[in-house]
């Protein structure tokens, strides 16, 4: 029942989080699925592993109480679906750009959108942007990151910012988005502009361009990039990011932005002054 001597332990020591399929392929290849499941049940009952999400398990360090052990939520979420890509607010967290914490973990996926409950909190799967699906470019702008020795696929900084501007509701709100944008210190401006232009969304381009122009000196934004974005911006003023009549209309970009969006404060304090 305990499996080949040492084989299970070696697997668990190198896989803080793993799937049922990974366990079977590594620990009991060629064996019936029932045998692999029996091993999982045995080690779960012994407290060495925990079932944390559909088809996903976590190794419990020997010195910890299984009942009080909580595995890495991003690792858990990334293992639920094979095509899951960490995105939106969760990607901001990975890139060190998030100001607030969230109990929800967000991933892009080609499967059915929706939220599932797991041991580490709710995990929300979001459909890939329609413009990328049409061109079969769902994985554009994604990167592989190391997390506790395992690979995690996530949107890179440039795509994360475009995704979040397009869907502030998945970013934690406009204030969270503004502070995240204000905290960006360096990134590939050309990639960011390319991703913005590829969404076939004039309002999105206008917001991205207005923000880049507001940071053109410290982010070293080329005027040619701004000119290219301006040509794809809305032809007439449009409200953006939930703005209303009190919003500020950005000259040349034809987007009306919420007050202070380009000069945010975090709980009354400018981000530059935060410790």
Residue pairs with C-beta under 8 A, 6 or more apart in sequence:
1 38
1 39
1 42
2 8
2 39
2 42
3 27
3 28
3 39
4 27
7 27
8 27
8 39
8 43
11 18
11 23
11 26
11 27
12 43
12 48
12 49
12 59
13 59
14 149
15 22
15 59
15 150
16 58
16 59
16 71
16 72
16 75
16 148
16 149
16 150
17 52
17 56
17 57
17 58
17 59
17 71
17 72
17 75
17 76
17 79
17 148
17 150
18 56
18 57
18 58
18 59
18 79
19 55
19 56
19 57
19 79
20 36
20 37
20 40
20 55
20 56
20 57
21 55
23 36
23 39
23 40
23 57
24 31
24 33
24 36
27 36
27 39
28 35
28 36
28 39
40 49
40 51
40 57
43 49
44 50
44 51
44 57
47 60
47 66
48 59
48 60
48 62
48 66
49 57
49 58
49 59
49 60
50 57
50 58
50 60
50 66
50 69
50 71
50 119
51 57
51 119
52 58
52 71
52 76
52 118
52 119
52 120
53 76
53 77
53 79
53 80
53 116
53 118
53 119
53 120
53 123
54 80
54 116
54 118
55 79
55 80
56 76
56 79
56 80
56 118
58 69
58 71
58 76
58 119
60 66
60 69
61 69
70 119
70 120
71 119
71 120
72 120
72 147
72 148
73 105
73 118
73 120
73 121
74 86
74 90
74 93
74 94
74 105
74 147
74 152
75 147
75 148
75 150
75 152
76 105
76 118
76 119
76 120
76 123
77 84
77 86
77 90
77 105
77 107
77 118
77 120
77 123
78 84
78 86
78 107
78 147
78 152
78 153
80 107
80 116
80 118
80 123
81 107
81 109
81 111
81 125
83 109
83 110
83 111
84 107
84 108
84 109
84 125
84 153
85 107
85 108
85 109
85 138
85 139
85 142
85 153
85 154
85 155
86 94
86 105
86 106
86 107
86 152
86 153
86 154
86 155
87 106
87 107
87 108
87 126
87 154
87 155
87 160
87 163
87 170
88 106
88 126
88 160
88 163
88 164
88 167
88 170
88 171
89 98
89 102
89 104
89 106
89 164
89 170
89 171
89 172
89 176
90 102
90 104
90 105
90 106
90 107
90 154
91 106
91 154
91 155
91 160
91 163
92 98
92 160
92 164
92 171
92 180
93 102
94 145
94 152
94 154
95 157
95 160
97 157
97 160
97 180
97 183
97 184
98 172
98 176
98 180
99 176
99 179
99 180
99 183
99 266
99 271
100 172
100 176
102 172
103 121
103 122
104 115
104 121
104 122
104 123
104 124
105 120
105 121
105 122
105 123
105 124
106 123
106 124
106 126
106 170
107 123
107 124
107 125
107 126
108 125
108 126
108 127
108 128
108 138
108 155
109 125
109 126
109 127
109 128
110 127
110 128
110 138
111 125
112 125
113 125
113 126
113 127
114 124
114 125
115 122
115 123
115 124
115 125
116 122
116 123
116 125
117 123
124 170
126 167
126 170
127 133
128 138
129 163
129 166
129 199
131 198
131 199
131 200
131 201
132 138
132 140
132 198
132 199
135 198
137 198
140 159
140 195
140 198
141 155
141 156
141 158
141 159
141 162
141 191
141 195
142 153
142 154
142 155
142 156
142 159
143 153
143 154
143 155
143 156
144 151
144 152
144 153
144 154
145 151
145 152
145 153
145 154
146 152
154 160
155 163
156 191
157 184
157 187
157 188
158 187
158 188
158 191
158 192
158 195
159 191
159 195
161 180
161 181
161 184
161 187
161 192
162 192
162 195
162 196
162 199
162 204
162 208
163 170
164 170
164 171
164 177
164 180
165 177
165 181
165 196
165 204
165 207
165 208
165 211
165 241
166 199
166 201
166 204
168 174
168 176
168 177
168 241
168 242
171 177
171 180
174 241
174 242
174 258
174 261
175 264
177 241
178 258
178 260
178 261
178 262
178 264
179 264
179 266
179 271
181 211
181 264
182 263
182 264
182 271
183 271
184 215
184 219
186 219
187 219
189 212
189 219
189 220
189 221
189 222
189 225
190 225
192 208
192 212
193 208
193 212
193 225
193 228
193 229
196 204
196 205
196 208
196 209
196 229
197 205
197 228
197 229
197 232
199 205
202 232
202 233
202 234
202 235
202 238
203 234
203 238
203 240
203 255
205 229
205 232
205 233
205 234
206 233
206 234
206 238
206 240
206 250
206 253
206 254
206 255
207 240
207 241
207 253
207 255
207 257
208 229
209 226
209 229
209 230
209 233
209 253
210 250
210 253
210 255
210 257
210 262
211 262
212 219
212 221
212 225
212 226
212 229
213 221
213 226
213 250
213 252
213 253
214 262
214 263
215 221
216 223
216 226
230 252
230 253
233 252
233 253
233 254
233 255
234 253
234 254
234 255
235 254
236 254
237 249
237 254
237 255
237 256
238 254
238 255
238 256
239 247
239 255
239 256
240 255
240 256
240 257
241 257
241 258
241 261
242 258
243 256
243 257
243 258
243 261
246 259
247 256
247 257
247 258
247 259
248 256
248 257
248 258
248 259
248 261
248 262
249 255
249 256
249 257
250 256
250 257
264 270
264 271
265 271
266 274
